[in-house]
Each structure stands twice: as structure tokens, then as C-alpha cells.
Amino acid sequence: MSFDEQSVTSSAPAGPTLLSRRAVLFPDATDDQWNDWRWQMRNAVRDGGRLAQLMSLTLAERAGLEETATIFRLGISPYYLSLVDPDHPLCPVRMQAVPVKDEARIRKGELKDPLGEDPKRPVEAIVHKYPDRVLFLALDTCSVYCRHCTRRRITKGGEAELNKAELEKGIEYVRTHPQVRDVLLSGGDPLLLSDERLEQILTPLRAIPHVEMIRIGTRIPVCLPMRVTESLAKLLRRHAPLFVVTHFNHPKEITPEARRACELLVDNGVPVENQAVLMRRLNSDARIITELNHECLKMRVRPYYLHQMDVAEGLEHLRTPIAAGVHIIEQMRGWTSGLAVPHLAVDLPGGGGKVTVQPDYVVERRPTETIFRNYRGESYAYPEPEETDCTCPYDEVWRARPGR
Ligand code: SF4
């Protein structure tokens, strides 16, 4: 721990302070205001001066606010700010919301467009990188600007012109590309759109016969759970099959409000999945990821990916070695429910696409058997069958069925 970190951690214990953070930070907010997502957005903290009035900042944070001011937006909803531990600079919520000096440092090899999306944008709102699915950029704003955002070239504002005409071009692109069976609505955060605007995007997309499913990538359940209303949940359900893919990174983010938002979606028939990002010193520990995923499952959110941090500009300080992620998976597989064990995914720099990595349990491959080690390190042999023809003759019949 640096001197700077130490100086801040020496103040009051976190527990009681955290319980009263809303009252301390926004004493005049009524319950109706607090639970109104538009009030939350109007009162989001958007500059360093205001943030400094609300909490004491470390030297690294003060420098970060100053040096990243022209690099990436600052924006923290009052709700998310109330989860910040004012007494510890390595609070996982704080690390995701408040910039530090390191964020302004761009290292050799870091990329502005780490996933190679820009060359694959046939129209402003569409990234078409994989054969059967597209990313649909619906807007460039968010309820909280995550300090680990790797799409900040878009969410910093001003680069992607996502107006009504461009969104219509995006819908037209999907309509004229019959290979697209899966549309991932993202941005920015699409659930910041009003119900009416969302409907205007989802209705024409859903009417396209070859679009089999829609996904919405959003941090709303994490950062602005009051946006999830009964009417929003019902709207999303009307466009089923539609999956909400959210982004909890630490169990601290799973509050009663977040739980209510996720359960409201699930109760209304909208499946919710979680994709976490592995971040050094924030959640880079098997105990944290295990607790996070257990808490997700308890609110019927399915843990899906654990993402290795992309090689994006200014994020070296949050990147973990690949081995750290593999070690986390190894400490989970077998020790807890398979549903709680995420896929560790690396999105290859430059647009190579996702690959998954996992511990190697194969000890030896022999012609007649494979020797594995199990999660306890014990050896087991799996015998190979004598017959090895894996073709499926009925498949020809199935594919030729009438109406297909
Ligand atoms: S919500 Fe998503 S797009 Fe927006 S800043 Fe966070 S990571 Fe980036």
C-alpha cells in the first residue's frame, strides 16, 4: 500500500459510515427523488470539483481527475456514489467510478480500439465482426462512466454520431443481412433510453424474421437500478427472446436495489446474465469471484464470462496476468456449483475475437484412455470407446424436414 493510500485508510471504520452515505451525500433527497432514475441522472456527479466536495480524495485521484478530464467523461450516479467507501481508496466501487493518475498513462501496445471494432463498422451504429451476430451501438452515454471502459472512444462522446437517422441505418443493415440472427444492443447503455425510444428500436428489430434473439448489454442494474421499472421489464419481455447481459464486478454492488432490479426482470420473463471483468486488486481473488457469482445466482442472474481486461489505453494498472484468471477458475471448478464457474474469456487485441482459457486437467493422452487430474489433484483415467464414428445419420432427415 502506498503512502497516499495509507493516509486515507486511517480514518473511521467503513461499516457504519457506509450505511448512512446517502443521508450524508444527498441529505435533501426524498425517497421519491432517490428512486426516480431521471432525478439520479440529473444529480449525477460530473466534475472533479463537485466530487471533491462530497468525499476526500487521494492525491492519485486528484491527479487522475485532472489528467483524465480531456480523455474520458466523469459521471457517477448518486446511487452508485453512495456505495463508495469514503475511507478506502481500493474500495471496488470507488475504483470503478473515480479515476486515478494511472488512467492517464498510455503504455506501448495499448490500443484505442482494442477489439478492432472500427474497421468492422459498415454503418455508424453497427459493428459486424462475427458471422451471425452484430453489435448495435444505440447511444454513447452511460449512468456511470466506468474507469475500466474499453469502449471509451465511443462513450467519451463526440465520436459516434448515434442520431435517429444513424439508428435507422443500423436497423436497415440488420434487415438486409439475413445471416444476422443475434443483435447485441450496446453503446453506451441502451437502458438509458426512454421506454418510447427503446420501443422504437426494438420493435423494428424484432419484426425482422431472421433476428432470432436480441441481447442488451447494460450496467443499469448495477449503477442505476431504479431505471428498472415494471413497465421497462414488461417492454423487454414483449420482445422475447431477449436477454439482458449485465456487468456486476464485485459482490459489494449486489445491493437490495440491484437485487430488486434483477428479480423484477427475471420475474417478468427476461433472462439476465452477468459478465464480469477481472481487475487487479479490485476483484482478482477467487473468494471474491465465487461470492459474486453465488450472489448472482441467488437473484437468478447467471454468471457467464469473466473477462480478461482488454489491452486498452490507460488500463494497464487494472490488468491481471492471464495466469491469475486461470488460477481463479481452478480454485472454483469442482469446489462450487458449475453454474457459478464463469468462462474466462480473452478478447484478442486487434479484433481476433474471444477465446476462452481454462486450467489444463489433462495429464496424459493415450490411444485407449485419457488421464486427468481432478480438482483435488487426484488422477483418474477416462477410457476411450471402441467405436469412434461420430457422424449423425438422422441429421440429413432432420435438415430435410418440411417447412425448414
Ligand atoms: S457502462 Fe459499459 S459502456 Fe458505459 S462506461 Fe461502463 S463499461 Fe463503458
Residues whose N, C-alpha, C, O or C-beta is under 5 A from the ligand:
A	BS01	SF4	C142 V144 Y145 C146 C149 T155 G187 G188 D189 R219
